[in-house]
Amino acid sequence: MSQEGLFPDSAAAGQLKNDVKEKRSSVSRVGVVVTGVLGGSLVALYAVAAPFLATALRKVCLPFVPATTAQVENVLGSLRARSGTLVDIGSGDGRIVIAAAKHGFQASGFELNPWLVWYSRYKAMREGVHRSTSFHISDLWKVSFAQYSNVVIFGVPQMMDQLELKLASELPSTAKVVACRFPFPTWVPEHTAGEGIDTVWVYDAKTFKSHLQHRMATPDSHT
Ligand SMILES: C[S@@+](CC[C@H](N)C(=O)[O-])C[C@H]1O[C@@H](n2cnc3c(N)ncnc32)[C@H](O)[C@@H]1O
């Protein structure tokens, strides 16, 4: 007679032990999978959110706030008589660059957040304007905009005085600059378009460059 036949209770106890062991190991497998999925999701969430937080936490906080449809129309309406190169400084999800390319510009965007740059490139490809657009992962303060004849900026008031000096020293005198939502502090616009949050201010480089030269020539009269 087999041992199970002699000791039926011990056979059942052994089976029970095995069942418990199996259950424990499958529970711990589920635990590992759940921890892995949770951990992976948190890492992915952090990877996506970190560049957005990083731009918001810089000395000058310039967060991602996309231009409204009216704002984009005001920008392109103001530049309707123009052509050539265009740059959107802090290009976000690429909407201004892509719309400009559809209007015939060779359009570029400079943006700190890599996710937004990758998304912009994907959108430009999908909308058939990848040949007339380019997107760069760059800090706006570390690149020169000297090669652009049309410049668009949707900035914040805290950065506009510093950007005035940068653009006045870099741009050719044939350039036009369009500021969205917030104007430059000392430049005099040649015209404005739209109203409220959709307002854009258009500046002529010849004018602001000559103002800068005048300021540098007579520094005391501007203190
Ligand atoms: C107000 S949003 C404007 C987005 C886009 N131009 C539009 O009108 O839809 C400003 C953008 O500038 C980017 N940004 C912030 N600091 C930057 C920097 N130092 N260099 C480049 N881009 C920057 C932000 O990530 C954000 O996408």
Ligand as a Chemical Component Dictionary entry (heavy atoms), coordinates in Angstrom:
data_LIG
# 
_chem_comp.id                   LIG 
_chem_comp.type                 NON-POLYMER 
_chem_comp.pdbx_formal_charge   0 
_chem_comp.three_letter_code    LIG 
# 
loop_
_chem_comp_atom.comp_id 
_chem_comp_atom.atom_id 
_chem_comp_atom.alt_atom_id 
_chem_comp_atom.type_symbol 
_chem_comp_atom.charge 
_chem_comp_atom.model_Cartn_x 
_chem_comp_atom.model_Cartn_y 
_chem_comp_atom.model_Cartn_z 
_chem_comp_atom.pdbx_ordinal 
LIG C1  C1  C 0  4.338  80.928 -24.304 1  
LIG S1  S1  S 1  4.967  79.440 -25.070 2  
LIG C2  C2  C 0  4.773  79.864 -26.773 3  
LIG C3  C3  C 0  4.681  78.639 -27.680 4  
LIG C4  C4  C 0  4.542  78.964 -29.177 5  
LIG N1  N1  N 0  5.455  79.977 -29.619 6  
LIG C5  C5  C 0  3.138  79.405 -29.489 7  
LIG O1  O1  O 0  2.957  80.612 -29.683 8  
LIG O2  O2  O -1 2.236  78.545 -29.536 9  
LIG C6  C6  C 0  6.709  79.657 -24.779 10 
LIG C7  C7  C 0  7.579  78.433 -25.151 11 
LIG O3  O3  O 0  8.941  78.769 -24.922 12 
LIG C8  C8  C 0  9.608  77.618 -24.413 13 
LIG N2  N2  N 0  10.795 78.065 -23.672 14 
LIG C9  C9  C 0  10.890 78.486 -22.390 15 
LIG N3  N3  N 0  12.137 78.864 -22.081 16 
LIG C10 C10 C 0  12.870 78.675 -23.210 17 
LIG C11 C11 C 0  14.248 78.875 -23.541 18 
LIG N4  N4  N 0  15.113 79.366 -22.638 19 
LIG N5  N5  N 0  14.662 78.597 -24.800 20 
LIG C12 C12 C 0  13.792 78.094 -25.715 21 
LIG N6  N6  N 0  12.471 77.880 -25.472 22 
LIG C13 C13 C 0  12.023 78.169 -24.232 23 
LIG C14 C14 C 0  8.571  76.941 -23.546 24 
LIG O4  O4  O 0  8.876  75.565 -23.381 25 
LIG C15 C15 C 0  7.299  77.199 -24.345 26 
LIG O5  O5  O 0  7.023  76.128 -25.203 27 
# 
loop_
_chem_comp_bond.comp_id 
_chem_comp_bond.atom_id_1 
_chem_comp_bond.atom_id_2 
_chem_comp_bond.value_order 
_chem_comp_bond.pdbx_ordinal 
LIG C1  S1  SING 1  
LIG S1  C2  SING 2  
LIG S1  C6  SING 3  
LIG C2  C3  SING 4  
LIG C3  C4  SING 5  
LIG C4  N1  SING 6  
LIG C4  C5  SING 7  
LIG C5  O1  DOUB 8  
LIG C5  O2  SING 9  
LIG C6  C7  SING 10 
LIG C7  O3  SING 11 
LIG C7  C15 SING 12 
LIG O3  C8  SING 13 
LIG C8  N2  SING 14 
LIG C8  C14 SING 15 
LIG N2  C9  SING 16 
LIG N2  C13 SING 17 
LIG C9  N3  DOUB 18 
LIG N3  C10 SING 19 
LIG C10 C11 SING 20 
LIG C10 C13 DOUB 21 
LIG C11 N4  SING 22 
LIG C11 N5  DOUB 23 
LIG N5  C12 SING 24 
LIG C12 N6  DOUB 25 
LIG N6  C13 SING 26 
LIG C14 O4  SING 27 
LIG C14 C15 SING 28 
LIG C15 O5  SING 29 
# 
